[in-house]
């Protein structure tokens, strides 16, 4: 296992029960979640981009325009049958975001987990500042995807 997971500075997970018959394709669910973001999330991201650019960190537009496979601005690191691992590495921190599809007692669920490894004081302070917003954004993304309607299995 990568050292990014050994001593995370932030680790969280959110689970949501899915309607019966929902797709168990984690990439499809991730694409839906990150395409349904609330307007306030987009405004927060624009503010974040202004601030982080002052510190030489990657902005969302730089990430979106990178030459690798992405969902929204998240780089795709791994695809598995029931999980997709997204994330990014930067000079202040590395993070991974997992979208996992599973069944518990016959009921489908999606689990969205985030793990952050900080490289320095800038990374630790950045996470301290954004952690409350991160939690609100993940909950909002799940709620909005549910309201839009989860994709059904083929």
C-alpha positions as CSV (number, residue, x, y, z in Angstrom):
1,X,0.0,0.0,0.0
2,X,1.2,3.5,-0.8
3,X,2.6,5.7,1.9
4,X,-0.2,8.1,1.2
5,X,-2.5,5.9,3.2
6,X,-0.3,5.1,6.2
7,X,-0.7,8.3,8.2
8,X,-3.4,10.5,6.5
9,X,-3.9,14.0,7.7
10,X,-7.5,13.8,6.8
11,X,-9.6,10.7,6.1
12,X,-13.4,10.5,5.8
13,X,-16.1,8.4,4.2
14,X,-19.7,8.9,3.3
15,X,-22.1,6.1,2.5
16,X,-25.4,6.4,0.7
17,X,-28.0,3.6,0.1
18,X,-28.9,3.5,-3.6
19,X,-32.2,2.6,-5.1
20,X,-32.5,-1.0,-6.2
21,X,-31.4,-1.5,-9.8
22,X,-28.9,1.3,-9.7
23,X,-25.7,0.9,-11.8
24,X,-22.7,-0.5,-9.9
25,X,-20.3,1.2,-12.3
26,X,-18.2,3.4,-10.0
27,X,-17.0,5.6,-12.9
28,X,-20.6,6.2,-14.0
29,X,-21.6,7.2,-10.5
30,X,-18.6,9.4,-10.0
31,X,-19.2,11.2,-13.3
32,X,-22.8,11.9,-12.3
33,X,-21.8,13.1,-8.8
34,X,-19.2,15.6,-10.1
35,X,-21.4,16.9,-12.9
36,X,-24.2,17.8,-10.6
37,X,-22.3,20.3,-8.4
38,X,-24.3,23.1,-6.8
39,X,-23.7,26.7,-7.9
40,X,-22.2,27.5,-4.5
41,X,-19.6,24.8,-5.0
42,X,-18.6,26.3,-8.3
43,X,-18.2,29.7,-6.6
44,X,-16.1,28.1,-3.8
45,X,-13.8,26.5,-6.4
46,X,-13.3,29.8,-8.2
47,X,-12.4,31.4,-4.9
48,X,-10.1,28.5,-4.1
49,X,-8.4,28.9,-7.5
50,X,-7.7,32.6,-6.9
51,X,-6.1,31.9,-3.5
52,X,-4.1,28.8,-4.4
53,X,-2.7,30.5,-7.6
54,X,-0.9,33.0,-5.2
55,X,0.9,30.0,-3.7
56,X,1.8,28.3,-7.0
57,X,-0.6,25.5,-6.5
58,X,-2.6,23.8,-9.3
59,X,-5.9,25.5,-10.2
60,X,-9.0,23.5,-11.4
61,X,-8.6,24.8,-14.9
62,X,-5.0,23.6,-15.0
63,X,-6.2,20.2,-13.8
64,X,-9.1,19.9,-16.2
65,X,-6.8,20.7,-19.1
66,X,-4.1,18.1,-18.1
67,X,-3.2,15.4,-20.6
68,X,-4.5,12.5,-18.7
69,X,-7.8,10.7,-18.0
70,X,-10.0,12.7,-15.6
71,X,-13.4,12.9,-14.1
72,X,-14.1,16.7,-13.7
73,X,-10.7,17.9,-12.4
74,X,-9.8,14.6,-10.7
75,X,-7.1,12.4,-12.2
76,X,-8.1,8.8,-12.6
77,X,-5.5,6.6,-10.8
78,X,-7.2,3.2,-10.8
79,X,-10.3,1.5,-12.2
80,X,-11.6,-1.6,-10.6
81,X,-14.8,-3.5,-11.1
82,X,-16.5,-1.8,-8.2
83,X,-14.2,1.1,-7.3
84,X,-12.6,4.0,-9.0
85,X,-9.7,5.9,-7.4
86,X,-9.4,9.6,-8.3
87,X,-7.1,12.3,-6.9
88,X,-4.2,14.6,-7.4
89,X,-0.6,15.2,-6.3
90,X,0.7,18.7,-5.7
91,X,3.6,20.2,-3.8
92,X,1.6,20.8,-0.6
93,X,-0.4,17.5,-0.5
94,X,-1.6,14.4,-2.2
95,X,-5.2,13.2,-2.0
96,X,-7.1,10.2,-3.2
97,X,-10.9,10.0,-3.5
98,X,-12.5,6.6,-3.9
99,X,-16.0,5.9,-5.2
100,X,-16.9,2.3,-4.2
101,X,-20.1,0.4,-5.1
102,X,-21.0,-2.4,-2.8
103,X,-24.0,-4.3,-1.5
104,X,-24.8,-4.6,2.2
105,X,-27.6,-7.0,3.1
106,X,-28.7,-7.0,-0.5
107,X,-29.0,-3.2,-0.7
108,X,-26.7,-1.3,-3.1
109,X,-24.6,1.5,-1.6
110,X,-22.1,4.0,-2.8
111,X,-19.2,4.9,-0.5
112,X,-17.2,8.0,-1.2
113,X,-13.9,8.2,0.7
114,X,-11.2,10.8,0.8
115,X,-7.6,10.4,2.1
116,X,-5.2,13.3,2.3
117,X,-1.4,13.2,2.9
118,X,0.2,16.6,3.6
119,X,3.8,17.3,2.6
120,X,4.3,20.5,4.6
121,X,2.8,23.2,6.7
122,X,1.0,24.7,3.7
123,X,-0.7,21.4,3.1
124,X,-1.8,21.0,6.7
125,X,-3.1,24.6,6.9
126,X,-4.9,24.2,3.6
127,X,-6.7,21.1,4.8
128,X,-7.6,22.7,8.1
129,X,-9.1,25.6,6.2
130,X,-11.0,23.5,3.6
131,X,-12.0,20.4,5.6
132,X,-15.4,21.8,6.6
133,X,-16.2,22.9,3.0
134,X,-14.9,19.5,1.7
135,X,-17.5,17.7,3.9
136,X,-20.3,20.0,2.8
137,X,-19.3,19.5,-0.9
138,X,-19.3,15.7,-0.7
139,X,-22.6,15.6,1.1
140,X,-24.0,18.1,-1.5
141,X,-22.7,16.1,-4.4
142,X,-24.3,12.9,-3.1
143,X,-27.6,14.7,-2.4
144,X,-27.7,16.3,-5.9
145,X,-26.8,13.1,-7.7
146,X,-29.7,11.3,-5.8
147,X,-32.1,14.1,-6.8
148,X,-31.0,13.9,-10.4
149,X,-31.5,10.2,-10.4
150,X,-28.8,7.6,-10.2
151,X,-28.1,5.7,-13.4
152,X,-29.8,2.3,-13.7
153,X,-27.9,-0.9,-14.4
154,X,-27.8,-1.8,-18.0
